[in-house]
Amino acid sequence: METSLKEKILAQRRIFYNNIQVQYEIVKALHHREMSIITAKTEEKRFTTRYIVAFSVAYLKKHFERFYFYEVPRNLYMSVATLKNIPIFSYNMEQRRKEPQYIEFNKNYKNYVDGYDLFLDVDFQDYEDLKKNYWQVLKINEVFTEYKLPFWCMNSSLKGIHFHIPSSYMPFEWGIDKLLEILNQVAYNFKGIYSADRIDTSIFDIKRLCRCAYSYSCDGSICLPLDDNQILNFKPKMVEMENVLKTIQIRNRGLLVRNVNLGEETLKNNVVKFLNDFS
């Protein structure tokens, strides 16, 4: 990454992440989820840390400080799974890897999982590809809307879109192994039925990560939960940091989950019908 661009990104990140309303929304998005920090792909020296917990804004800010978050372009991720009783580990990475609690958690991650989102990642090569193939995002939105699913949608960068159905609406009683298998089938079948080749079907893993809502992507965009109008008329410029801070009321905005007025039982039934139909 060229020096001037890197300096701009570092300056923007500091401005954005020091916004208290942004901090609150990030902490809410990370509720019962693992937080992870990963160096941007543009950097030669890579850094990844996992299994961080942000219980509060104070914890989030402490993590940023202790992992030198503002000094290098890094992106913020969260687990697709929701977790229970996540241990707190040392900031010293060498020491952390030797801790019995860390070894046990890493080895038996499944035992801490108490939910898993339906997660679809639509990834485009560049803006021209996005313009040409954005119909695939609209198709997912159309089908999810027709099934009256409790979903939310956000951009993961200037050229990527994520769809989620929160874990609380998923049939976790089926067991995590069966659920992962079905979600894998759903993504492959959806991709095949609609020829939606920009849906990423490469990873379906219990430890899968996705971009954290309201985080700053190191291409200058904000991972912003999108409302209906923003999905239908998406343009990368609308999620650039300056535009988000200028035009979006971030306080208590949340994830914008659709159809919550239908009630939890109805929504769970709608999700099961969708999973059965597409698997």
C-alpha positions as a LaTeX table, in Angstrom:
\begin{tabular}{lrrr}
\hline
Residue & $x$ (\AA) & $y$ (\AA) & $z$ (\AA) \\
\hline
Met1 & 0.00 & 0.00 & 0.00 \\
Glu2 & 1.42 & 3.38 & $-1.00$ \\
Thr3 & 2.41 & 5.66 & 1.88 \\
Ser4 & $-0.11$ & 8.47 & 1.27 \\
Leu5 & $-3.05$ & 6.05 & 1.04 \\
Lys6 & $-1.90$ & 4.19 & 4.13 \\
Glu7 & $-1.65$ & 7.44 & 6.09 \\
Lys8 & $-5.16$ & 8.41 & 4.98 \\
Ile9 & $-6.58$ & 5.05 & 6.05 \\
Leu10 & $-4.87$ & 5.18 & 9.44 \\
Ala11 & $-6.17$ & 8.71 & 10.01 \\
Gln12 & $-9.71$ & 7.77 & 8.99 \\
Arg13 & $-9.74$ & 4.67 & 11.18 \\
Arg14 & $-8.73$ & 6.68 & 14.22 \\
Ile15 & $-11.49$ & 9.23 & 13.59 \\
Phe16 & $-14.13$ & 6.59 & 13.01 \\
Tyr17 & $-13.28$ & 4.24 & 15.86 \\
Asn18 & $-13.05$ & 7.11 & 18.34 \\
Asn19 & $-16.71$ & 7.93 & 17.68 \\
Ile20 & $-18.53$ & 6.79 & 20.83 \\
Gln21 & $-21.71$ & 5.85 & 18.94 \\
Val22 & $-19.66$ & 3.64 & 16.61 \\
Gln23 & $-18.06$ & 1.98 & 19.63 \\
Tyr24 & $-21.45$ & 1.17 & 21.17 \\
Glu25 & $-22.79$ & $-0.34$ & 17.93 \\
Ile26 & $-19.68$ & $-2.49$ & 17.51 \\
Val27 & $-19.96$ & $-3.80$ & 21.07 \\
Lys28 & $-23.65$ & $-4.65$ & 20.50 \\
Ala29 & $-22.77$ & $-6.47$ & 17.26 \\
Leu30 & $-20.12$ & $-8.48$ & 19.16 \\
His31 & $-22.51$ & $-9.61$ & 21.89 \\
His32 & $-21.81$ & $-13.32$ & 22.57 \\
Arg33 & $-19.39$ & $-13.39$ & 19.64 \\
Glu34 & $-15.66$ & $-13.73$ & 19.27 \\
Met35 & $-13.83$ & $-10.64$ & 18.05 \\
Ser36 & $-10.83$ & $-10.98$ & 15.77 \\
Ile37 & $-8.29$ & $-8.49$ & 14.40 \\
Ile38 & $-6.63$ & $-9.26$ & 11.07 \\
Thr39 & $-4.11$ & $-7.14$ & 9.15 \\
Ala40 & $-5.30$ & $-5.83$ & 5.78 \\
Lys41 & $-4.19$ & $-7.89$ & 2.78 \\
Thr42 & $-2.26$ & $-4.89$ & 1.45 \\
Glu43 & 0.31 & $-5.22$ & 4.26 \\
Glu44 & 3.35 & $-7.48$ & 3.88 \\
Lys45 & 3.55 & $-8.36$ & 7.57 \\
Arg46 & 0.35 & $-10.13$ & 8.57 \\
Phe47 & $-1.13$ & $-10.24$ & 12.04 \\
Thr48 & $-4.13$ & $-12.23$ & 13.24 \\
Thr49 & $-5.50$ & $-12.50$ & 16.72 \\
Arg50 & $-8.63$ & $-14.42$ & 17.65 \\
Tyr51 & $-10.72$ & $-15.25$ & 20.69 \\
Ile52 & $-11.07$ & $-11.67$ & 21.96 \\
Val53 & $-14.18$ & $-10.65$ & 23.88 \\
Ala54 & $-15.54$ & $-7.09$ & 23.92 \\
Phe55 & $-17.96$ & $-7.03$ & 26.86 \\
Ser56 & $-18.11$ & $-3.24$ & 26.84 \\
Val57 & $-16.76$ & $-0.12$ & 25.18 \\
Ala58 & $-14.01$ & $-0.04$ & 27.79 \\
Tyr59 & $-12.89$ & $-3.54$ & 26.79 \\
Leu60 & $-13.05$ & $-2.65$ & 23.10 \\
Lys61 & $-10.85$ & 0.39 & 23.60 \\
Lys62 & $-8.43$ & $-1.63$ & 25.72 \\
His63 & $-8.12$ & $-4.23$ & 22.94 \\
Phe64 & $-7.42$ & $-1.51$ & 20.39 \\
Glu65 & $-4.66$ & $-0.13$ & 22.58 \\
Arg66 & $-3.04$ & $-3.43$ & 23.54 \\
Phe67 & $-3.02$ & $-4.83$ & 19.99 \\
Tyr68 & $-1.70$ & $-1.54$ & 18.48 \\
Phe69 & $-4.83$ & $-1.36$ & 16.38 \\
Tyr70 & $-4.33$ & 2.20 & 15.16 \\
Glu71 & $-0.74$ & 1.78 & 14.02 \\
Val72 & $-1.28$ & $-0.66$ & 11.13 \\
Pro73 & $-4.23$ & $-1.05$ & 8.70 \\
Arg74 & $-6.24$ & $-3.86$ & 10.30 \\
Asn75 & $-9.80$ & $-5.06$ & 9.88 \\
Leu76 & $-12.22$ & $-6.10$ & 12.57 \\
Tyr77 & $-14.04$ & $-9.44$ & 12.37 \\
Met78 & $-16.56$ & $-11.35$ & 14.43 \\
Ser79 & $-17.49$ & $-15.01$ & 14.65 \\
Val80 & $-20.45$ & $-16.30$ & 12.64 \\
Ala81 & $-21.16$ & $-18.49$ & 15.66 \\
Thr82 & $-22.49$ & $-17.18$ & 18.94 \\
Leu83 & $-20.60$ & $-18.46$ & 21.96 \\
Lys84 & $-21.07$ & $-18.99$ & 25.68 \\
Asn85 & $-18.55$ & $-18.67$ & 28.50 \\
Ile86 & $-15.71$ & $-17.37$ & 26.34 \\
Pro87 & $-12.55$ & $-17.31$ & 28.48 \\
Ile88 & $-10.34$ & $-14.23$ & 28.73 \\
Phe89 & $-6.78$ & $-14.85$ & 27.58 \\
Ser90 & $-3.46$ & $-13.07$ & 27.97 \\
Tyr91 & $-2.51$ & $-10.21$ & 25.64 \\
Asn92 & 0.93 & $-11.80$ & 25.34 \\
Met93 & 0.44 & $-14.03$ & 22.29 \\
Glu94 & 3.34 & $-16.36$ & 23.10 \\
Gln95 & 2.10 & $-16.83$ & 26.65 \\
Arg96 & $-1.51$ & $-17.14$ & 25.50 \\
Arg97 & $-0.77$ & $-20.15$ & 23.27 \\
Lys98 & 0.68 & $-22.01$ & 26.27 \\
Glu99 & $-2.26$ & $-21.39$ & 28.60 \\
Pro100 & $-4.20$ & $-24.61$ & 29.33 \\
Gln101 & $-7.47$ & $-22.68$ & 29.05 \\
Tyr102 & $-6.51$ & $-21.39$ & 25.60 \\
Ile103 & $-5.44$ & $-24.86$ & 24.41 \\
Glu104 & $-8.73$ & $-26.33$ & 25.65 \\
Phe105 & $-10.84$ & $-23.57$ & 24.06 \\
Asn106 & $-9.04$ & $-23.81$ & 20.72 \\
Lys107 & $-9.33$ & $-27.58$ & 20.65 \\
Asn108 & $-12.94$ & $-27.80$ & 21.85 \\
Tyr109 & $-14.39$ & $-24.63$ & 20.30 \\
Lys110 & $-17.56$ & $-26.54$ & 19.43 \\
Asn111 & $-18.39$ & $-26.98$ & 23.11 \\
Tyr112 & $-18.65$ & $-23.21$ & 23.50 \\
Val113 & $-20.92$ & $-22.66$ & 20.47 \\
Asp114 & $-24.59$ & $-22.07$ & 21.29 \\
Gly115 & $-25.78$ & $-20.71$ & 17.94 \\
Tyr116 & $-24.78$ & $-20.11$ & 14.33 \\
Asp117 & $-25.97$ & $-17.57$ & 11.76 \\
Leu118 & $-27.04$ & $-18.32$ & 8.25 \\
Phe119 & $-24.36$ & $-16.31$ & 6.48 \\
Leu120 & $-24.04$ & $-15.62$ & 2.75 \\
Asp121 & $-21.04$ & $-13.72$ & 1.44 \\
Val122 & $-21.40$ & $-12.14$ & $-2.01$ \\
Asp123 & $-17.97$ & $-11.06$ & $-3.21$ \\
Phe124 & $-17.23$ & $-9.05$ & $-6.34$ \\
Gln125 & $-13.86$ & $-8.55$ & $-8.04$ \\
Asp126 & $-14.18$ & $-4.79$ & $-8.49$ \\
Tyr127 & $-16.77$ & $-2.06$ & $-9.02$ \\
Glu128 & $-17.41$ & $-3.01$ & $-12.65$ \\
Asp129 & $-18.05$ & $-6.58$ & $-11.59$ \\
Leu130 & $-20.37$ & $-5.32$ & $-8.85$ \\
Lys131 & $-22.39$ & $-3.25$ & $-11.33$ \\
Lys132 & $-22.67$ & $-6.16$ & $-13.72$ \\
Asn133 & $-23.56$ & $-8.82$ & $-11.17$ \\
Tyr134 & $-25.31$ & $-6.89$ & $-8.40$ \\
Trp135 & $-28.52$ & $-8.60$ & $-9.49$ \\
Gln136 & $-27.31$ & $-11.55$ & $-7.39$ \\
Val137 & $-27.59$ & $-9.46$ & $-4.23$ \\
Leu138 & $-31.05$ & $-8.33$ & $-5.30$ \\
Lys139 & $-32.06$ & $-11.96$ & $-5.90$ \\
Ile140 & $-31.03$ & $-13.00$ & $-2.38$ \\
Asn141 & $-32.86$ & $-9.99$ & $-0.98$ \\
Glu142 & $-35.95$ & $-10.87$ & $-3.03$ \\
Val143 & $-36.03$ & $-14.52$ & $-1.91$ \\
Phe144 & $-35.34$ & $-13.70$ & 1.74 \\
Thr145 & $-38.12$ & $-11.10$ & 1.61 \\
Glu146 & $-40.58$ & $-13.53$ & 0.00 \\
Tyr147 & $-39.91$ & $-16.10$ & 2.74 \\
Lys148 & $-40.33$ & $-13.34$ & 5.37 \\
Leu149 & $-37.01$ & $-14.21$ & 6.96 \\
Pro150 & $-35.46$ & $-12.30$ & 9.89 \\
Phe151 & $-32.39$ & $-11.22$ & 7.96 \\
Trp152 & $-30.03$ & $-8.29$ & 7.89 \\
Cys153 & $-27.64$ & $-7.17$ & 5.18 \\
Met154 & $-24.47$ & $-5.09$ & 5.08 \\
Asn155 & $-21.59$ & $-4.29$ & 2.78 \\
Ser156 & $-18.34$ & $-5.96$ & 3.84 \\
Ser157 & $-16.22$ & $-3.54$ & 1.78 \\
Leu158 & $-16.67$ & $-1.41$ & $-1.34$ \\
Lys159 & $-17.21$ & $-4.63$ & $-3.32$ \\
Gly160 & $-18.81$ & $-7.17$ & $-1.01$ \\
Ile161 & $-22.24$ & $-7.77$ & 0.54 \\
His162 & $-23.13$ & $-10.01$ & 3.49 \\
Phe163 & $-26.51$ & $-11.49$ & 4.40 \\
His164 & $-27.21$ & $-12.86$ & 7.89 \\
Ile165 & $-30.05$ & $-14.63$ & 9.63 \\
Pro166 & $-29.20$ & $-14.28$ & 13.35 \\
Ser167 & $-28.44$ & $-17.44$ & 15.29 \\
Ser168 & $-31.41$ & $-16.86$ & 17.63 \\
Tyr169 & $-33.78$ & $-17.73$ & 14.75 \\
Met170 & $-31.85$ & $-20.77$ & 13.55 \\
Pro171 & $-32.82$ & $-24.37$ & 14.50 \\
Phe172 & $-29.79$ & $-25.02$ & 16.70 \\
Glu173 & $-31.65$ & $-27.99$ & 18.20 \\
Trp174 & $-30.74$ & $-29.83$ & 14.98 \\
Gly175 & $-27.15$ & $-29.89$ & 16.23 \\
Ile176 & $-24.27$ & $-27.77$ & 15.00 \\
Asp177 & $-22.83$ & $-30.44$ & 12.67 \\
Lys178 & $-26.15$ & $-30.99$ & 10.88 \\
Leu179 & $-26.82$ & $-27.26$ & 10.76 \\
Leu180 & $-23.44$ & $-26.54$ & 9.15 \\
Glu181 & $-24.04$ & $-29.28$ & 6.60 \\
Ile182 & $-27.46$ & $-27.85$ & 5.72 \\
Leu183 & $-26.16$ & $-24.28$ & 5.49 \\
Asn184 & $-23.47$ & $-25.51$ & 3.12 \\
Gln185 & $-26.11$ & $-27.20$ & 0.96 \\
Val186 & $-28.33$ & $-24.10$ & 1.02 \\
Ala187 & $-25.53$ & $-21.87$ & $-0.25$ \\
Tyr188 & $-24.53$ & $-24.32$ & $-3.01$ \\
Asn189 & $-28.14$ & $-24.88$ & $-4.08$ \\
Phe190 & $-29.02$ & $-21.19$ & $-4.04$ \\
Lys191 & $-25.90$ & $-20.47$ & $-6.08$ \\
Gly192 & $-26.79$ & $-23.22$ & $-8.57$ \\
Ile193 & $-30.52$ & $-22.50$ & $-8.90$ \\
Tyr194 & $-30.00$ & $-18.80$ & $-9.66$ \\
Ser195 & $-26.53$ & $-19.04$ & $-11.29$ \\
Ala196 & $-25.36$ & $-16.67$ & $-8.55$ \\
Asp197 & $-21.67$ & $-17.35$ & $-8.98$ \\
Arg198 & $-20.53$ & $-14.46$ & $-6.79$ \\
Ile199 & $-21.76$ & $-16.25$ & $-3.65$ \\
Asp200 & $-18.72$ & $-17.55$ & $-1.78$ \\
Thr201 & $-19.13$ & $-21.26$ & $-1.01$ \\
Ser202 & $-15.48$ & $-21.94$ & $-0.14$ \\
Ile203 & $-15.76$ & $-21.88$ & 3.66 \\
Phe204 & $-18.36$ & $-23.42$ & 5.96 \\
Asp205 & $-16.63$ & $-23.94$ & 9.24 \\
Ile206 & $-17.63$ & $-23.69$ & 12.88 \\
Lys207 & $-14.86$ & $-21.11$ & 13.43 \\
Arg208 & $-15.79$ & $-19.01$ & 10.40 \\
Leu209 & $-15.36$ & $-15.26$ & 10.70 \\
Cys210 & $-17.12$ & $-12.36$ & 8.99 \\
Arg211 & $-16.65$ & $-8.61$ & 9.02 \\
Cys212 & $-17.94$ & $-6.92$ & 12.16 \\
Ala213 & $-20.89$ & $-4.58$ & 11.67 \\
Tyr214 & $-19.97$ & $-0.88$ & 11.95 \\
Ser215 & $-16.26$ & $-1.62$ & 11.54 \\
Tyr216 & $-13.97$ & 0.28 & 9.20 \\
Ser217 & $-12.78$ & $-1.69$ & 6.17 \\
Cys218 & $-9.28$ & $-0.77$ & 5.06 \\
Asp219 & $-10.54$ & 0.21 & 1.61 \\
Gly220 & $-12.13$ & 3.29 & 3.19 \\
Ser221 & $-15.67$ & 1.94 & 3.56 \\
Ile222 & $-17.77$ & 1.25 & 6.63 \\
Cys223 & $-19.33$ & $-2.19$ & 7.08 \\
Leu224 & $-22.80$ & $-0.68$ & 7.35 \\
Pro225 & $-26.06$ & $-2.57$ & 7.93 \\
Leu226 & $-28.17$ & $-1.51$ & 4.95 \\
Asp227 & $-31.82$ & $-0.53$ & 4.92 \\
Asp228 & $-34.14$ & $-1.55$ & 2.09 \\
Asn229 & $-33.45$ & 1.52 & $-0.01$ \\
Gln230 & $-29.68$ & 1.17 & 0.42 \\
Ile231 & $-29.79$ & $-2.48$ & $-0.69$ \\
Leu232 & $-31.89$ & $-1.72$ & $-3.76$ \\
Asn233 & $-29.79$ & 1.28 & $-4.78$ \\
Phe234 & $-26.36$ & 0.38 & $-3.46$ \\
Lys235 & $-23.43$ & 2.49 & $-4.57$ \\
Pro236 & $-20.00$ & 2.15 & $-2.96$ \\
Lys237 & $-19.84$ & 5.89 & $-2.34$ \\
Met238 & $-22.74$ & 5.71 & 0.13 \\
Val239 & $-20.64$ & 3.62 & 2.54 \\
Glu240 & $-17.42$ & 5.62 & 2.34 \\
Met241 & $-16.50$ & 6.84 & 5.81 \\
Glu242 & $-17.07$ & 10.53 & 5.20 \\
Asn243 & $-20.55$ & 9.91 & 3.82 \\
Val244 & $-21.52$ & 7.54 & 6.63 \\
Leu245 & $-20.53$ & 9.99 & 9.36 \\
Lys246 & $-22.21$ & 12.81 & 7.50 \\
Thr247 & $-25.51$ & 11.17 & 6.48 \\
Ile248 & $-26.18$ & 8.20 & 8.81 \\
Gln249 & $-27.59$ & 8.44 & 12.32 \\
Ile250 & $-25.50$ & 5.69 & 13.91 \\
Arg251 & $-26.81$ & 5.91 & 17.48 \\
Asn252 & $-29.02$ & 2.87 & 18.27 \\
Arg253 & $-29.23$ & 2.02 & 14.57 \\
Gly254 & $-28.50$ & $-1.65$ & 15.18 \\
Leu255 & $-28.45$ & $-4.37$ & 12.54 \\
Leu256 & $-31.81$ & $-3.53$ & 10.91 \\
Val257 & $-33.13$ & $-7.10$ & 11.13 \\
Arg258 & $-36.20$ & $-7.50$ & 8.90 \\
Asn259 & $-39.66$ & $-8.83$ & 9.84 \\
Val260 & $-39.13$ & $-8.87$ & 13.63 \\
Asn261 & $-42.75$ & $-7.69$ & 14.04 \\
Leu262 & $-43.94$ & $-11.16$ & 12.92 \\
Gly263 & $-42.87$ & $-12.72$ & 16.20 \\
Glu264 & $-40.12$ & $-15.19$ & 17.08 \\
Glu265 & $-42.10$ & $-18.42$ & 16.56 \\
Thr266 & $-43.34$ & $-17.40$ & 13.10 \\
Leu267 & $-39.88$ & $-16.32$ & 12.04 \\
Lys268 & $-38.30$ & $-19.56$ & 13.24 \\
Asn269 & $-40.87$ & $-21.51$ & 11.23 \\
Asn270 & $-40.14$ & $-19.37$ & 8.17 \\
Val271 & $-36.41$ & $-20.08$ & 8.54 \\
Val272 & $-36.99$ & $-23.85$ & 8.81 \\
Lys273 & $-39.17$ & $-23.79$ & 5.68 \\
Phe274 & $-36.48$ & $-21.89$ & 3.78 \\
Leu275 & $-33.74$ & $-24.29$ & 4.92 \\
Asn276 & $-35.81$ & $-27.31$ & 3.96 \\
Asp277 & $-36.73$ & $-25.86$ & 0.57 \\
Phe278 & $-33.13$ & $-25.04$ & $-0.37$ \\
Ser279 & $-31.36$ & $-28.08$ & 1.05 \\
\hline
\end{tabular}
